[in-house]
Amino acid sequence: MGMSEWANYSIADMGLVVTGSTPSTKAKRFWDGEVPFYSPADFDGSILCTKTEKTVTEEALSFCRPIPVNAIMFTCIASVGKIAISSKCGVTNQQINSIIPFPDAFDYRFIYYILSYHRSIFENYAPQTTIPIINKGDFQKFSFIVPKDINEQRKIADILSTVDDVIEKTEAAIDKYQAIKAGMMQDLFTRGIDTQTGKMRPTFEEAPELYKKSELGWIPKGWNATEFKDACLEFINGGTPSTKNASNWVGNIPWITGADFLESFEVGFIRRHINEDALRYSSSHLIREGNILLVTRTGVGKLAIAPFDVAISQDITGIILDPNQCCVEFFYYYLQVLVEDFKKMNQGTSINGIIRSDLEATLILKPSLVEQKQIAAVLKALDDNLKSEQSNLSKYRDLKKGLMADLLTGKVRIK
């Protein structure tokens, strides 16, 4: 098969283009009905838009430009390039141009994928003004090389849809594990684990005799509420070697700031390295692998376990826990629960960050070391599942990207 079986078609060749319109917001009879009112805010990255924030009534349809099911909705004002397929007959706002495909010649899913693949063309075309916009006339003129045979379009769409289904299921699994983890953290840091049975204790309401009152409320007997400093051997400050001396920044010691932490409570890509002299003659310090790193200045509340020996900037405090009474992994998870409290310490002060004395005096919960390890093991198992799914998701997205580049350009043909 040759590329002669592909041809150049404009969007106007592929289907009828309909610009959305909004029913009068003053007419209450037009709103809160059963008909979807699609807007770019409803497009969450899924192929089908199945839920809309607003709905309209059947009566409103006669005052708007309705679109059928399986119309390709493409945002041409503001969030240029956001795209989805309508799951029901409905109406869109004026930011959206919808393509109603000519059904005998063009597959609606294929149009969705070809526009998605070329999204950057639309983004770059839109004038870089306060509100980017592509008008309907210009939108209809965009053209692409596509298969003449609708069956080939369908086969390509089938392959990409299969990958998208796997991606959506993986995203759902990630959402599930995140919800389970959030719920487990709430339970484990209030009820803990019975070290004899390995199961969570009954709640306070179910078995009040298992709990005692503390400065942090009702906590399991055997737990202590204590100041953070009493669980630590040392809090270590960081610093920045002189940036005027270029030789400081030639070395093999990783040096990090608050900007190098990921939202997933990990250290990300290491951007800078220093040498032994830079470490020795500056206020930076080396935190050994396996200790907790807490951002206490710019980016307050980010944290991680040092993945290797790492030098820290003044944004970060190294927390050296007492191994005789503390499990690092337990406190790694427990401190995640306290992130919002740490952020509040940063508000309304003249100092940009958490004052050391406030950090040291923070009240924390401290179960027995055995129980800490059991709690950490449960959360780590959930984290491992979560990271596995996130890794899979990254692979599936890369696969889809490669398939789109091959299939939507004709580089690889489908028989």
Buried (B, 14 or more C-beta within 10 A) or exposed (E): EEEEEBEEBEBBBBBEBBBBBBBEEEEEEBBEBEBBBBBBBBBEEBBBBBEBEBBBBEEBBEBBEBBBEBBBBBBBBEBBBBBBBBBBBBBBBEBBBBBBBEEEBBBBBBBBBBBBBBBEEBBEEBEEEEEBBBEBEBBBEBBBEBBEEBEBBBBBBEBBBEBBEBBBBBBEBBEEBBEEBEEBBEBBBBBBBBEEEEEBBBBBEEEEEBBBEBEBEBBBEEBBBBBBBEBBBEBBBBBBBEEEEEEBBEBEBBBBBBEBBEEEBBBEEBEBBBBEEBBEEBEBBBBEEBBBBBBBBBBBBBBBBBEEEBBBBBBBBBBBBEEEBBBBBBBBBBBBBBBEEBEEBBEEEEEEBBEEEBBEEBEBBBBBBEBBBBBBBBBBEBBEBBBEBBEBBEEBEEEBEEBBEBBBBBEEBBE
